[in-house]
Amino acid sequence: MRDQGFATTKISISMGGRRPVAEFGFGAALPDGTSTLTITRAALYGVLRDEAVRRGVPIEYGKRLVSATPERDGVTATFADGTSERADLLIGADGLRSAVRTITDPNAPAPRYVPLLNTGGFAKGLRLDAEPGEMHMVFGRGCFDCYLVHPDGDVWWFANPRQPKELAAIGEDQWRAKLLDLFTRTTAPPATSSPRPTRSSRAGAPTTSRRCRPGTAGG
């Protein structure tokens, strides 16, 4: 997993991009040298999937759960294609609109919209006054954003802009215009060159895993 991400040792928090109001480390490395890593979700998924396959865990795609029947010593899960599987335990890791949650607890609260969006991506061609592996979180007016510099010079970033009304869809040009407007209200770190256009990507947004070891994920 280490070769899929990069060490992230420090975090700073500022208001409006001004002088940090707090700075702290992510903690000491483990005895084997493992430290906090920043890694894309896609890469993390790939590492965990490969490790599961290596350990002989079967993985099937294209299955849609439609029911789950508890039994004395386990549970039977039935899928839309008519197949079923029996196991000791059914674990739901199927996201915000979890079918497992709805099936096991029909009275569970339904997802609701909160006035906050999430986007992220990667920028090339920037020269920021920031050390690689240091995470910078900025609270601005109407938007929270975070960035850190990869050892190769690329900037990994994500942002949480406020959005009072839920959006059915938003194009890349709209995203870019909206974010540029929000970010110009925040004092950004000095850049010595202009960035080349970068694609916004929710799926590719970076995630920080604290002390991740191959086959496990630390939070």
N, C-alpha and C positions, 0 to 999 in steps of 0.2 A: 504494500500500500504506500510505502514511503516514496517510491519513485513516481507515484501518480499525483502527489501533492507537494506542498512545500511547508517547511517549518514556520509556524506563526507564534512568536514569542511574547508579543507585547500588544496592548490595546490602549488607545487614547480616546477620550470623549471630549467633544467641544460643543459650544453653543454658537451656531452661526458661522462655523469655520474659524473662529478666533482662537486665541490661546487655549490649549486644553485645560479643562477644569478637573480632569482626573486622568491618571495614567497608572497602569498596573500590568504585571506580567501574567501569563497564563499558567504559571507554576513550573517547577523544576521537571526535567526529563525523568522518565522511569529508568531503573537500573540498566535496562537493555538499550538505552539511548532514545527510546521512543518519546516524542514530544507532541505538542499540539500541531495538527496539520490542517491546512486549508486545501480542500479537494473539491472538484466539481461533483455534483450529485450523480451525473452519468458515470464518472470514473469510479465513484464509491459503489454504485450499483454493480458495475462490471467486476470489481474486486470481490464483492460479497457473493455474487452469482458464481464466479469461477471457483471460489473456495467451497461453496455448497456442492457444486458438481464434483469437485475433487474428493469430497467426503462421501460421495455416493447418494446425495439427496436428490431425488427425482424432481424435476421442474416441468410443469405443463403450462402451455400458453393457450389463450382463447377460451378459457373456461369462465362461465358466468354462474355464480352461486344463486340458486333460487329457493332453497330451503335447507334447514338443518334440524335433525331429529335427535334429541338427547336420549341416551339409553343408559342402562344401569352402569355399564363399564366403559362408556365412551360416547361418541356422537357420529351420526351419518350425515354427510353433506351431499346434497343432490344438485346437479348442474343442469343448465338449460338444454344441453345436448342429450339428456336422459341418463348420463352416467352418474355414478355415485362413488363416494369414498368413505370408508369408515376409519376412525382414528380415536386415540385416547382424548385428544383435545383439539378444539377448533379455535384458531387464533385469527382475529380480524386485523389485518394491516392493509386495508383497502381504501384508505383515504377519507376525505371529508364526508362524502356521501356513501358511507360504508353500508354495504348490503348485509354484512355480518351483524353490525349493530342493530339495524332495522329488524332483522330476523330474530335475533336473540332478545331484543327489547323493543317491541313495537311502540312503546310509549316514550322512548328516548327522544330528547329534544331534536328537532330538525335543524340542519345548518341554517344560519341566518347571515345576512350580509352585514359586514361592518365597513364603515366608510374609509377603507384603506386598501390600496393596491400594492402589488409587489412586482418588481421587475429587476433585471440584472443583466450583466453582460461583461464584455472584455474590450478594452480600448488599447489600440496600438499607436505608437508614435508619440506618446506623451513623455515628458521629462518632469517628473514631480519631485519636489523637495521632501522625499519620504524614503525611509530605509525599507528595503525588501523585507517582507514578513511581519511588518508592523501594521496592525489594523487600526484604521481611523474612522470613528463614528462621529457623525455630525448631525446635530439637531437643528434644523432650519425652520423657517416659516412655511408651513404647509407641506413639509417633506422631511423625512429622515433618510440619510444616506450613509453609506459605508464604502470605503475603498481600501485596497492594499495593493502594494506593488509586488509582482511576481519577480523572482530572481532574474528572469530573462528580460525584464523591463516592462512587460505588459501590465496594465492596470486592471485588476478584477474589482468589480463593483456591484452593489445592489442598492435599491432605493425603495422606500415605502411612502409614496405620495398619498395624500388624502384625496378621497373621491366620494363626495356626498351621495351620488346616485350610482347604482350598480350599472356597469357597462356590459352590453352584449358582446362587443368586440372593439378592438382598437388597433389601428394599423401602425406599422413601424414609424412612419413619418409623423403620425399623431403623437406617438410615444416620445419621439425625439424632441418635437416641438414643446410638448408639455414639460418634459424633464429639463430642457434647457431654460425654459422660463422659470421653473422653480429653483434651479441651481444658481441662476444669475442673481437671485435674491439672497443667496448665501455666499459669504466670502470663501472662495475656493482656494486650495493650495496653489502656489505659483507654478506655472508650467512654462518650460523653456522652448516648447515646440507645440504646434497644433496637432490634435489627434486626427488620425484617419477615421472615416466613418466606421462604426462598429455596430454589429447586429445585437439588438436586445434579445435576451433569451431567458425565459422563465425556467425552462428545463435545465439550462446550462449554468444557472446562477450558482456561485460558489457556496459551499457550506463548510463550516469549521467543525471538525471532529476532534474532541479533546482526547489525546493519548490513544488514538486508534491503533489497534494491533490487527494483523491479518486475521480475518474471520470474525472480528468483533467490531462493534461501533460504539465509541464512547460519546457521551452527550455533554 
